[in-house]
Structures are given as C-alpha cells and as structure tokens.
Amino acid sequence: ARTPNLDRLAAEGVRFNRAFVPQAGCSQSRASFLTGLYPHQHGQIGLATWGFRLYREDTPNLPRSLKAAGYRTGIIGKLHINPESAFPFDFHEITGANFNRKQLGDYAKNAARFISASETPFFLSVNFPDAHDPWLRQVDGLPKSPQTGAEVKAMPYMGIDPPAMREMVADYYNSLARLDSLLGDLLAALEKSGKADNTLVIYIGDHGADMLRGKRTCYEGGLLIPLIIRWPGQAQPQVRDELVSTIDLMPTVLTACGAAPVANLPGLALQPLFTTAPAEWRTHLFAEYHTHAAASNYHPQRSVRTDRFKLIENLLPDTLNPDYADTLRKLEGDAKGRGETAFKDSLPQAIAAASPEVRAAYAVMEKPPRYELYDLQNDPHEFHNLAADPARAATLTELQTQ
C-alpha cells in the first residue's frame, strides 16, 4: 500500500511492530480502546448495529475522564458503541459510518474547526471510513493513481492468491492510499493550528483486513494492527517490538494528560516504551472473539500469545464455524459489486489447489479443534497447528495455564 503520510508519521514517532486489538471487530475494538477493557469486561461483545451494548453505561471511558481533567472532547465519524450516551463528547460531526465516502474533505475541515475553537486542551477521535469495505478503487480522484491486481499479491497469511483476490487486495490498498491522503490533510490542519508540537497523535486500525483469515478471527491477520504514536519532545522516534494492545491506550492517555487514573485497568501505560532504553514489559498478551452480527457467526474463542507462541482455544470445538462460509459469501458479494463473475468458484478452487499446509489451515478454520497452537517464529502465518505435537506439550500446558 502506498502511504507516504503514514510513513512520515511513523518516522516522526514510535512505530509498534507488534500491536494488537483485543477482538477483531469494529464495535468491540472501539469500545476497548475507549474504556481500556477487554470486550468480556465492558460488554460490547458484538456489533452495535445488532443491539449489542456495554454492560454498564457508567463504565469509565476516555471522553468522560478527560472532560473531568478539563479537556474539550470531540469525535468525527462513527462511534459504533451502545449506548452512545455513555460517551459524552462535546462535539460530534459526521455521525454515521459514511461507507459511501461522501464529502471526505469534511473530516479535516471539521477537525480544524474543533482544534481552533479554543485554547483549552482537547481530545479528538477521528474515524475515517477507509479501509472498511466496500473497497472503492477511487473516490473524488483519490488515490490519484490507483493500483490494480497486476501490481499486488494477496496477503501471505491467506495462503492463496487467485487473480480475483488480487483485484480485491488492490482496492483495499487503494482505500488505504485514500485514507493516507485524508490523514495528511488532518495532520496539516493540526500543523496550521500551531498546536502540533504540543499534541499527542495516535494512529490505529480497529482490526485487520476483512478478508480471509483476518477480521472476526484470533489469527494474526485479524488481531495485528498498525499503531503509531507521535509526541514531540516526549516520545523518541523509533521502532518497538514489545507486545502491546489498544487496551494500553487509555492508561497511556490518562497518564499523558495528568487525568485521574482508573482502577483495575488490564492495560499498561506505554510511556516506558517512549524512550530507547530497554523496558520491563509483559510476556503474555490476550485476545478473544465472541460474535459479530447477532447470533449468525457466534463461535467464541480465547487466545494468548508470547514472543514466539500463540494458543487459540475454541469454546465450541469440532463444530462448523459459521463465519467461514459467511466470509466466503461476503467476499463473493464484494466481487459481484465490482463486476467479477468468476469469484464464486475461484476461492474454493484456490483453496483446494493450495499446498497441503494451507488446505489444512482452512480445514482448521472451518471446523476448529479445541486448541490451536502456533510457533509464530517458524510459522508466522499460522498454517501448522502444533497442539497435538508431543514436542510442544510443555508449551501447550503453559499457555493453557495462562
């Protein structure tokens, strides 16, 4: 993907190579970074679209805590958490998801208006519609030079790379390029305000790509996200490889703003990773999955990973994972929307024609066993389930215990 503005932001800040969400879904992930809690703790275990909601409206969250610390609070774009009244933003523009990508220039314009409205310190959450599906090749001339399927390959964790998949990936990258351009406009508005040198900028995604072995799974393709933090004079530009999560953002921001801490948050303030010095850090990181759209793809999972290994526990083992077929249907629908008629058969054919290890990985995804154990050092794309390997029995037991 062509992302010059993100590349520049990364060069100016801390780029976290191994940053994750606690659940690879929009509402669940958003509720987590705004509350600092895992989905099973805050209750938003499925999409707000389907009526899922926080257990308690009075759950502490970033806008409420920062308002108490004297900050103005704003959000541009979708919140996607229920009830919305739990998040008392002072300013909310472009309240919908805007997946049709209407008036994309309004994101930076609204941000500039909010940033410059007062000298009171502010917290602003900007939520762009890209790169959510539908992946549109070009909108309002963005990107200026769209990529095509001939220029890209499918992500390696998919294990397959048919031509129709490449066209879809190209448009995903085009969506990212458009996002990058809009992010450039946003950062330019911040610079023009004169407040850039005193503003902590955090860039995240709320889950991995909504394709094969990505969103709605506990695989790396779903949980691994970009995380860049720029804080002039406070965070030294560098690359970090520690295991971090978006649950770490609330304690990080509260600490940075001098706001009252919230008790019993599972995350860690990231400030020890803002210098180039070695830091004592977590050895295990957790994630989960519950459901997405109502009960149609309920297939709960829990996962834990270390520097090298990951364990996924499927709580409905040896049953068909409904999201497997749902994802194939969804991708077929997306392909039809772009006029590709051959996509329906190409995915199953590509899986059937893949290497034995890739075919085995898709079989595990379709009807998973109780445990999946992966050696991420030697198998970064999680194709080889080692849960039944006697040589890994001690690792399996240790991660089960964790």
N, C-alpha and C positions, 0 to 999 in steps of 0.2 A: 504494500500500500504506500502511496506517495503522501507523506505527511510532514512537510517542511516546518510548519509552525509547531507541531508536537516535538519534532526533532530539536528545534531551538529551545523549547521549554524544557526538554529533558537535559539539554546541555547546560542550562542555567540553574538546574535544580537537582534533586535526588531522584534517580530512577530506580524503582524497586523491581528487580528482575523476577521475584517470586512473591507476587501479591495475589490474594485470592478473595473471593466473596464467600460468605458462609452458606449461601444457597444460590444456585444458578437460575434465578428467575427475577423478573423486574420488581414486583411489589415486595417480595421477600427481601431482596438485596437492598432496596431503598430504605425499607423500614430498619434494616440492620445498621446501615451507616448513619442514619439519623437518630437512632436510640443507643447504639453501641452494644446491642444484644443479638444473640442468635435467634432465628425465627421461632424455635420452640420456646424461647423465653418471652419474646414480645407478642407472639400470637399470629402475626401476618404470614401464615404458612402457605397461602395460595394467593392468586391474583385478586386485587381489589375489584376488578371487573366482575368477578363472580361472588362478591359479597364477603370474602374473607377480610378479617379485620384484626386490629390489636386486641389482646385480652382486656386491657385497661386503657381508657382514654388518658388517665393521668400518668402513664409511663413517662419518665423523664426523657426529653429529647433535645437536640441541639438548638432549634429556634427558641424553645422555652428557656433553656439555661442561659443562652446568650442575651436574650431580652432582659433577663434578671441581672445580667452583668453590664447593662447599659448599651447594648448593641441594637442598631436597626437590623431587621431581618427581612429578606426578600427571597422569592423564588420565581424563576421564569421557566415555563414548561411544566410538564406533568409532575404531580406529587405521587399519585398512584398508590396511596395508602389510605385505609379506612380506620377510624373516621378522620376526615380532613380537618375537623375542628380540633383535633389533638395537636395540630401544628400551627400555632398562632402567628403566622408570618404577617408582617406589617404590609407587605407588598406582594401581589401575585399577578403576573401577566402571562398571557398565552397559557391558559389553564388546562388545555387539552394536550393529548399526545402529539397532535399535528403530524401524523404519519403521511399526510398528503404533501407535506413540505411547503406550506403556504407562507409567503412573506417571510422568508428566512432571515432577511436583514433586520427584522424587528427584534431578534434576540439581543444583538449588540446595542441597538438603539434604546431598548428598554433598560438594559444594564447600565448604559451611560447615564440615563436619566436618574436611575436609583442611586448609583455611586456618587453622583454630583449633587444630589438633593440636599445634602447636609454634611457638616464636618464631623458628625457623630460617627463612631466606628460602625462598620457594617458586616453582616454575614449574608452572602448571596449565593444561592444554589441555582445554577443554570443547567437545564436539562434539554439537550438537543434531541431531535427525532432520529437523526442518523446515529449509529448504523443499524437501527431496527428495520425489520422487513416491513413493507416491500422494499427491496434493494433497487433503487431507481438509478439508472445509468447516468442521467443528467437532469438537473433541475435549475432553471434560471441561469443556464450557462455554466453551472458548476457540476463536476470539475471541468476545467477548460478543455482538457484533453483526456477523455475517458479511456480507461483500459478495456481490452477485450479478452475473451477467453484464450486467444492465441498468445497472450502475454503473461499468463499466470498459470499456476497449478493449484489444485486443491490442497488444503492444509494437510500436512503429513499424518496427523493423528486420525484422519478419516480413513487412510489406508487404500482408498480408491480415487481415481482421477479421470472419470469419463468426460467427454467434451462438454456435455450439458452442465456438469458440475463446475467446470472451469468458467463457463459464462456466468453462473450464479456467483462464484467467488470473485470474478472480475467486478461485478456490480456491487458486491459487498465492499470491495476495495474502493470503488468509485464513491460509495456512500461515505467511507472513511475519509477520502480526499475532500469531499464536500464539507464534512464535519471539521476537518483540519482548517479549511478556509474560513469557516464561521468562527472557529476558535481564534484564528488570527485576528479577526475583526473585534472579537470580545477583548482580547489582550491589548489591542491597540486602543480601545475605548478606556481601558483601565490606565494605560500609559498616559493618554491625553488628560485624564483627570488629575494627574500629578500624584496619585496615591499608590502607584505600582511598587515603589520601594518599601512601602510600609504595609503591604498586603501579602498574606499567606495564600498562595494559589495551589489548589489540589485538583488534579485531573484523574478521574477513574472511569472505568466502564462498569456497568452493573451486572454483567455476566459475559461469558464467551459467546462465540458465534452461534446463531440459531440454525445450525445445520446438523450434520451427522456427528454424534459423539461429542456434542457441545452443550448448549443450553438444556436445562432440565435433566442433567446428569451430575454425578460426582466425579466425572473424569476431568483431567486437566483442561481439556478443550472447553469445558463449561465453567470451571471454577477460576482458572487463571485469567487475570485481568491486567490491564495497564494501570500503573499508579506512579504518578509524578508529583513531587512536592517542590515548589519553588518558594523560598522565603529569603529575600535578600538580606545578607548580613547575619542570618540565623542558621540556615541550612547550607552546608558546603556542597557545591555541585559534585556529584559522584554517582556511582552505581553500587547498590547494595543487593546482596543475595540472601539476606535473612528471610525467614518465613513470616510474612505479615498479612494482615487481613483488613478489610474495611471496618471490622468491629474495632480496630485500633484508632479510627479517625475521631470518634467522639472524645476519648480521653486526650488525644493529641490536641484537638482544637480547644477544649476546655482549659488545658494547661497553657496553651499559647496565649489565650485571651485573659488569663487570670480569673476565669469563672470558677464558681464553686464546684468542686469535684462531685461526681455522682457515685455513690457507694456501690460496691459489688459488680462493677462492670467487668466482663471477662477479657476485654481487650487491654492493650498496653499502649501508653503514650509513646509515640515514635521518636521523640526528641533524642534519646541516646544514639539513634542512627543518623542524626543530622551532622555529626562530626565524622572525621575519617578514622577516629580511634576505634579499636575493637570494642564490642559491646557484649555483655552477657544478655542472652536472648532466649526465647522459647525454643524448645526442642521438638514440640508436637503442635500441630495445627489441625483444627477440626472443621468439618463441614457437614451438610445434611441436605436431604431432599424430602419433601412431603408430597406435594401435588402442585398442579399449576391451574388448570381450568376446571373448576368444580371437581367432580369425582372421576372424570373421564381418564385422567392419567395419574391416579393415585398409585404410587409404587415407592413407599418410603425407604430411604437409605440413610446410613450414617457413615461418616468416613473420618479417618485420622491419617496424617502423614508426618513423616520425619524428613530429615535432609535427603534420605535415599528411598525409603519405602512408603507405600500407601496401602491402607486396608480400607475396603468398602464392605459394609455389612448391609445386605438386602433383607429387610424385615418381612418381605413376602417371598421367600426363596422358592425356586422351582415353579414359579408361576409366570405366565406371559406378562412382560412389561408393556402395558398398553401404549406407552409413549413411543415405543419402537415403530409400530405401524403408523401412529399418528404423525411422527416426524416424516416418514416416507410420503404419506399423503400430503402433508403440508408442503414439502419440497416440490412434489408433483404439481400442486396448485400454483405455487410460485412460478414454476417453469411455464405452465399454461398461460399465466399472466404475461409472460414475455413472448408468447407465441411458439414455444418449443413443444412440439407434439410427441417427440420420441422419448421424453424424460421418464414416463411411467415405467417403461420396461428397462431403461438403461441402468437405473440404480440397482435393482435386484440382480440384473445380469452382471454388473460390475462387481458386486459382492461375490456372486457365485464364481466369477473368473479370477478372483483375487488369490493371493498366496494363502496357504493353509492357516498361517497365524492370523491373518486378517479375517478369514472366514470364521475362525474360532472366536475371535473377538466380537464379531457381530452376533454369533450364536449366544455368547455370554450376555451380551446386552439385551437380546430379545427375551431370553429366559434365564435370568441370572441365578447362580447358586447362592447359598447363604453368605459366603465370603469370597471376595476377590482381593488378591494380594499382588502388588506390582513392585518390581525393582525399577524405580524411575531413573536410576543411573544407567542401567543397561537396557532399559525398555521404556524410554521416555513417553512413548505413545500408548502405553498400556495395552499391548497386544497379548502378553503372556501371563495368564493367571497362575500364580505360584502357590495358591492356598493349599493345594494338596501335595506340594513338594516336600518330602521329608527333610531335605536340606534347609528348608526355611521354617521349620516347625517352631523354633525358638522366637523368630521374628514375628510369626503369626500370633503366638501366645502373648508376646509383649504388647503388640498393638491391640489385641483383643482386650487385654487388661486395661490399657489406656482408654 
